[in-house]
Amino acid sequence: MAEKNVIDWIALVLVIVGGVNWGLVGALNLDLVQLILGGIPILAKIVYILVGIAALYTIYFAYQK
């Protein structure tokens, strides 16, 4: 297995944050991103976009040798 670089770790953290957030949305109807960044909608949107990009990167990373 290859060593993880900084981008790999950032993507992993973002995917975990996104997964936990969606779990809380499903279980408790609690959106932590909105709760924390709700007053700054553009930042919340950026977080959602970064989580999506991180998920795509993680899919790519998962299929690398």
N, CA, C and O atoms as a printed pandas DataFrame, in Angstrom:
     atom_number atom_name residue_name chain_id  residue_number  x_coord  y_coord  z_coord
0              1         N          MET        A               1    0.849   -1.177    0.000
1              2        CA          MET        A               1    0.000    0.000    0.000
2              3         C          MET        A               1    0.897    1.244    0.000
3              4         O          MET        A               1    1.904    1.294    0.706
4              5         N          ALA        A               2    0.527    2.217   -0.779
5              6        CA          ALA        A               2    1.321    3.435   -0.904
6              7         C          ALA        A               2    1.134    4.330    0.309
7              8         O          ALA        A               2    0.098    4.297    0.972
8              9         N          GLU        A               3    2.147    5.123    0.584
9             10        CA          GLU        A               3    2.052    6.108    1.660
10            11         C          GLU        A               3    1.003    7.155    1.296
11            12         O          GLU        A               3    0.854    7.530    0.133
12            13         N          LYS        A               4    0.288    7.613    2.306
13            14        CA          LYS        A               4   -0.710    8.655    2.073
14            15         C          LYS        A               4   -0.045   10.022    2.156
15            16         O          LYS        A               4    0.754   10.285    3.054
16            17         N          ASN        A               5   -0.385   10.886    1.208
17            18        CA          ASN        A               5    0.141   12.238    1.243
18            19         C          ASN        A               5   -0.887   13.170    1.893
19            20         O          ASN        A               5   -1.939   12.714    2.342
20            21         N          VAL        A               6   -0.598   14.434    1.942
21            22        CA          VAL        A               6   -1.459   15.403    2.613
22            23         C          VAL        A               6   -2.850   15.440    1.974
23            24         O          VAL        A               6   -3.856   15.505    2.680
24            25         N          ILE        A               7   -2.907   15.401    0.656
25            26        CA          ILE        A               7   -4.204   15.444   -0.038
26            27         C          ILE        A               7   -5.034   14.205    0.309
27            28         O          ILE        A               7   -6.247   14.304    0.492
28            29         N          ASP        A               8   -4.395   13.054    0.397
29            30        CA          ASP        A               8   -5.106   11.829    0.782
30            31         C          ASP        A               8   -5.732   11.984    2.168
31            32         O          ASP        A               8   -6.889   11.617    2.373
32            33         N          TRP        A               9   -4.974   12.525    3.111
33            34        CA          TRP        A               9   -5.477   12.697    4.478
34            35         C          TRP        A               9   -6.601   13.726    4.537
35            36         O          TRP        A               9   -7.586   13.525    5.248
36            37         N          ILE        A              10   -6.465   14.829    3.794
37            38        CA          ILE        A              10   -7.526   15.846    3.760
38            39         C          ILE        A              10   -8.800   15.243    3.182
39            40         O          ILE        A              10   -9.889   15.460    3.714
40            41         N          ALA        A              11   -8.668   14.488    2.096
41            42        CA          ALA        A              11   -9.829   13.853    1.480
42            43         C          ALA        A              11  -10.480   12.877    2.457
43            44         O          ALA        A              11  -11.706   12.828    2.567
44            45         N          LEU        A              12   -9.668   12.108    3.159
45            46        CA          LEU        A              12  -10.207   11.151    4.127
46            47         C          LEU        A              12  -10.985   11.861    5.234
47            48         O          LEU        A              12  -12.083   11.436    5.592
48            49         N          VAL        A              13  -10.430   12.921    5.767
49            50        CA          VAL        A              13  -11.110   13.681    6.830
50            51         C          VAL        A              13  -12.418   14.271    6.307
51            52         O          VAL        A              13  -13.441   14.208    6.989
52            53         N          LEU        A              14  -12.393   14.841    5.107
53            54        CA          LEU        A              14  -13.617   15.423    4.548
54            55         C          LEU        A              14  -14.694   14.375    4.301
55            56         O          LEU        A              14  -15.874   14.632    4.539
56            57         N          VAL        A              15  -14.300   13.196    3.825
57            58        CA          VAL        A              15  -15.272   12.119    3.603
58            59         C          VAL        A              15  -15.861   11.657    4.935
59            60         O          VAL        A              15  -17.059   11.385    5.020
60            61         N          ILE        A              16  -15.037   11.568    5.963
61            62        CA          ILE        A              16  -15.540   11.180    7.286
62            63         C          ILE        A              16  -16.499   12.240    7.813
63            64         O          ILE        A              16  -17.571   11.907    8.320
64            65         N          VAL        A              17  -16.130   13.504    7.702
65            66        CA          VAL        A              17  -17.013   14.595    8.144
66            67         C          VAL        A              17  -18.336   14.521    7.386
67            68         O          VAL        A              17  -19.404   14.654    7.983
68            69         N          GLY        A              18  -18.266   14.312    6.078
69            70        CA          GLY        A              18  -19.492   14.215    5.279
70            71         C          GLY        A              18  -20.345   13.026    5.677
71            72         O          GLY        A              18  -21.569   13.133    5.756
72            73         N          GLY        A              19  -19.699   11.886    5.929
73            74        CA          GLY        A              19  -20.443   10.695    6.333
74            75         C          GLY        A              19  -21.122   10.869    7.676
75            76         O          GLY        A              19  -22.282   10.496    7.850
76            77         N          VAL        A              20  -20.396   11.437    8.624
77            78        CA          VAL        A              20  -20.985   11.686    9.951
78            79         C          VAL        A              20  -22.128   12.686    9.831
79            80         O          VAL        A              20  -23.175   12.515   10.454
80            81         N          ASN        A              21  -21.929   13.725    9.035
81            82        CA          ASN        A              21  -22.982   14.729    8.862
82            83         C          ASN        A              21  -24.243   14.100    8.271
83            84         O          ASN        A              21  -25.347   14.339    8.761
84            85         N          TRP        A              22  -24.076   13.291    7.210
85            86        CA          TRP        A              22  -25.251   12.655    6.611
86            87         C          TRP        A              22  -25.902   11.648    7.555
87            88         O          TRP        A              22  -27.122   11.490    7.549
88            89         N          GLY        A              23  -25.101   10.975    8.354
89            90        CA          GLY        A              23  -25.667   10.075    9.358
90            91         C          GLY        A              23  -26.519   10.827   10.364
91            92         O          GLY        A              23  -27.597   10.365   10.739
92            93         N          LEU        A              24  -26.041   11.977   10.800
93            94        CA          LEU        A              24  -26.813   12.794   11.741
94            95         C          LEU        A              24  -28.070   13.371   11.090
95            96         O          LEU        A              24  -29.113   13.486   11.732
96            97         N          VAL        A              25  -27.962   13.728    9.821
97            98        CA          VAL        A              25  -29.146   14.225    9.105
98            99         C          VAL        A              25  -30.203   13.126    9.040
99           100         O          VAL        A              25  -31.382   13.374    9.289
100          101         N          GLY        A              26  -29.774   11.918    8.705
101          102        CA          GLY        A              26  -30.725   10.812    8.595
102          103         C          GLY        A              26  -31.305   10.387    9.927
103          104         O          GLY        A              26  -32.500   10.110   10.021
104          105         N          ALA        A              27  -30.469   10.332   10.967
105          106        CA          ALA        A              27  -30.921    9.821   12.259
106          107         C          ALA        A              27  -31.632   10.876   13.104
107          108         O          ALA        A              27  -32.628   10.582   13.765
108          109         N          LEU        A              28  -31.125   12.084   13.079
109          110        CA          LEU        A              28  -31.637   13.108   14.002
110          111         C          LEU        A              28  -32.123   14.380   13.314
111          112         O          LEU        A              28  -32.524   15.337   13.977
112          113         N          ASN        A              29  -32.084   14.385   11.990
113          114        CA          ASN        A              29  -32.436   15.582   11.229
114          115         C          ASN        A              29  -31.589   16.773   11.690
115          116         O          ASN        A              29  -32.091   17.891   11.804
116          117         N          LEU        A              30  -30.309   16.525   11.953
117          118        CA          LEU        A              30  -29.380   17.535   12.436
118          119         C          LEU        A              30  -28.240   17.679   11.443
119          120         O          LEU        A              30  -27.439   16.760   11.278
120          121         N          ASP        A              31  -28.163   18.819   10.787
121          122        CA          ASP        A              31  -27.119   19.102    9.801
122          123         C          ASP        A              31  -26.052   19.967   10.474
123          124         O          ASP        A              31  -26.244   21.169   10.662
124          125         N          LEU        A              32  -24.927   19.346   10.836
125          126        CA          LEU        A              32  -23.880   20.071   11.552
126          127         C          LEU        A              32  -23.264   21.184   10.715
127          128         O          LEU        A              32  -22.917   22.234   11.256
128          129         N          VAL        A              33  -23.121   20.983    9.424
129          130        CA          VAL        A              33  -22.544   22.022    8.575
130          131         C          VAL        A              33  -23.430   23.253    8.607
131          132         O          VAL        A              33  -22.934   24.370    8.759
132          133         N          GLN        A              34  -24.725   23.064    8.467
133          134        CA          GLN        A              34  -25.652   24.189    8.537
134          135         C          GLN        A              34  -25.664   24.803    9.928
135          136         O          GLN        A              34  -25.744   26.023   10.074
136          137         N          LEU        A              35  -25.585   23.961   10.942
137          138        CA          LEU        A              35  -25.585   24.454   12.317
138          139         C          LEU        A              35  -24.364   25.330   12.576
139          140         O          LEU        A              35  -24.475   26.394   13.185
140          141         N          ILE        A              36  -23.201   24.880   12.113
141          142        CA          ILE        A              36  -21.960   25.622   12.363
142          143         C          ILE        A              36  -21.799   26.803   11.408
143          144         O          ILE        A              36  -21.388   27.889   11.819
144          145         N          LEU        A              37  -22.124   26.587   10.134
145          146        CA          LEU        A              37  -21.877   27.622    9.123
146          147         C          LEU        A              37  -23.155   28.208    8.538
147          148         O          LEU        A              37  -23.102   28.879    7.508
148          149         N          GLY        A              38  -24.292   27.971    9.166
149          150        CA          GLY        A              38  -25.570   28.430    8.631
150          151         C          GLY        A              38  -25.648   29.931    8.416
151          152         O          GLY        A              38  -26.350   30.398    7.519
152          153         N          GLY        A              39  -24.933   30.684    9.234
153          154        CA          GLY        A              39  -24.933   32.135    9.090
154          155         C          GLY        A              39  -24.110   32.618    7.911
155          156         O          GLY        A              39  -24.190   33.783    7.523
156          157         N          ILE        A              40  -23.315   31.716    7.342
157          158        CA          ILE        A              40  -22.463   32.070    6.202
158          159         C          ILE        A              40  -22.724   31.039    5.100
159          160         O          ILE        A              40  -21.948   30.098    4.929
160          161         N          PRO        A              41  -23.814   31.220    4.356
161          162        CA          PRO        A              41  -24.230   30.206    3.374
162          163         C          PRO        A              41  -23.164   29.842    2.345
163          164         O          PRO        A              41  -23.078   28.683    1.939
164          165         N          ILE        A              42  -22.351   30.802    1.917
165          166        CA          ILE        A              42  -21.342   30.487    0.901
166          167         C          ILE        A              42  -20.291   29.523    1.462
167          168         O          ILE        A              42  -19.793   28.663    0.736
168          169         N          LEU        A              43  -19.951   29.662    2.751
169          170        CA          LEU        A              43  -18.993   28.734    3.359
170          171         C          LEU        A              43  -19.587   27.333    3.482
171          172         O          LEU        A              43  -18.893   26.343    3.249
172          173         N          ALA        A              44  -20.863   27.243    3.844
173          174        CA          ALA        A              44  -21.525   25.939    3.926
174          175         C          ALA        A              44  -21.517   25.271    2.552
175          176         O          ALA        A              44  -21.255   24.074    2.440
176          177         N          LYS        A              45  -21.805   26.046    1.513
177          178        CA          LYS        A              45  -21.814   25.500    0.158
178          179         C          LYS        A              45  -20.424   25.022   -0.242
179          180         O          LYS        A              45  -20.288   23.974   -0.875
180          181         N          ILE        A              46  -19.392   25.779    0.121
181          182        CA          ILE        A              46  -18.017   25.383   -0.184
182          183         C          ILE        A              46  -17.665   24.080    0.522
183          184         O          ILE        A              46  -17.015   23.215   -0.063
184          185         N          VAL        A              47  -18.091   23.932    1.780
185          186        CA          VAL        A              47  -17.829   22.689    2.516
186          187         C          VAL        A              47  -18.497   21.515    1.812
187          188         O          VAL        A              47  -17.876   20.468    1.632
188          189         N          TYR        A              48  -19.756   21.679    1.410
189          190        CA          TYR        A              48  -20.453   20.593    0.706
190          191         C          TYR        A              48  -19.734   20.230   -0.595
191          192         O          TYR        A              48  -19.603   19.050   -0.920
192          193         N          ILE        A              49  -19.272   21.230   -1.335
193          194        CA          ILE        A              49  -18.562   20.980   -2.591
194          195         C          ILE        A              49  -17.248   20.254   -2.321
195          196         O          ILE        A              49  -16.907   19.306   -3.029
196          197         N          LEU        A              50  -16.507   20.694   -1.301
197          198        CA          LEU        A              50  -15.242   20.038   -0.957
198          199         C          LEU        A              50  -15.447   18.592   -0.523
199          200         O          LEU        A              50  -14.641   17.722   -0.855
200          201         N          VAL        A              51  -16.516   18.332    0.214
201          202        CA          VAL        A              51  -16.811   16.952    0.630
202          203         C          VAL        A              51  -17.110   16.095   -0.605
203          204         O          VAL        A              51  -16.661   14.952   -0.691
204          205         N          GLY        A              52  -17.855   16.638   -1.544
205          206        CA          GLY        A              52  -18.150   15.905   -2.779
206          207         C          GLY        A              52  -16.899   15.615   -3.597
207          208         O          GLY        A              52  -16.729   14.507   -4.106
208          209         N          ILE        A              53  -16.029   16.602   -3.723
209          210        CA          ILE        A              53  -14.763   16.408   -4.442
210          211         C          ILE        A              53  -13.905   15.377   -3.718
211          212         O          ILE        A              53  -13.271   14.534   -4.353
212          213         N          ALA        A              54  -13.885   15.445   -2.385
213          214        CA          ALA        A              54  -13.111   14.482   -1.601
214          215         C          ALA        A              54  -13.634   13.068   -1.809
215          216         O          ALA        A              54  -12.853   12.119   -1.885
216          217         N          ALA        A              55  -14.945   12.925   -1.899
217          218        CA          ALA        A              55  -15.524   11.599   -2.139
218          219         C          ALA        A              55  -15.098   11.067   -3.506
219          220         O          ALA        A              55  -14.747    9.894   -3.632
220          221         N          LEU        A              56  -15.127   11.910   -4.515
221          222        CA          LEU        A              56  -14.683   11.483   -5.847
222          223         C          LEU        A              56  -13.200   11.121   -5.840
223          224         O          LEU        A              56  -12.799   10.132   -6.452
224          225         N          TYR        A              57  -12.404   11.904   -5.162
225          226        CA          TYR        A              57  -10.974   11.607   -5.051
226          227         C          TYR        A              57  -10.754   10.289   -4.324
227          228         O          TYR        A              57   -9.881    9.508   -4.702
228          229         N          THR        A              58  -11.540   10.037   -3.286
229          230        CA          THR        A              58  -11.405    8.798   -2.523
230          231         C          THR        A              58  -11.764    7.592   -3.379
231          232         O          THR        A              58  -11.128    6.544   -3.264
232          233         N          ILE        A              59  -12.762    7.722   -4.225
233          234        CA          ILE        A              59  -13.097    6.650   -5.163
234          235         C          ILE        A              59  -11.911    6.392   -6.084
235          236         O          ILE        A              59  -11.528    5.242   -6.300
236          237         N          TYR        A              60  -11.330    7.458   -6.626
237          238        CA          TYR        A              60  -10.151    7.330   -7.491
238          239         C          TYR        A              60   -9.002    6.659   -6.734
239          240         O          TYR        A              60   -8.369    5.737   -7.247
240          241         N          PHE        A              61   -8.740    7.126   -5.515
241          242        CA          PHE        A              61   -7.649    6.601   -4.696
242          243         C          PHE        A              61   -7.854    5.120   -4.365
243          244         O          PHE        A              61   -6.892    4.356   -4.296
244          245         N          ALA        A              62   -9.099    4.727   -4.164
245          246        CA          ALA        A              62   -9.406    3.339   -3.803
246          247         C          ALA        A              62   -9.026    2.360   -4.918
247          248         O          ALA        A              62   -8.737    1.194   -4.649
248          249         N          TYR        A              63   -9.026    2.829   -6.158
249          250        CA          TYR        A              63   -8.739    1.950   -7.285
250          251         C          TYR        A              63   -7.311    2.048   -7.775
251          252         O          TYR        A              63   -6.969    1.449   -8.795
252          253         N          GLN        A              64   -6.468    2.789   -7.072
253          254        CA          GLN        A              64   -5.049    2.876   -7.418
254          255         C          GLN        A              64   -4.293    1.708   -6.829
255          256         O          GLN        A              64   -4.656    1.218   -5.760
256          257         N          LYS        A              65   -3.273    1.261   -7.482
257          258        CA          LYS        A              65   -2.458    0.143   -6.974
258          259         C          LYS        A              65   -1.434    0.637   -5.996
259          260         O          LYS        A              65   -0.657   -0.154   -5.463
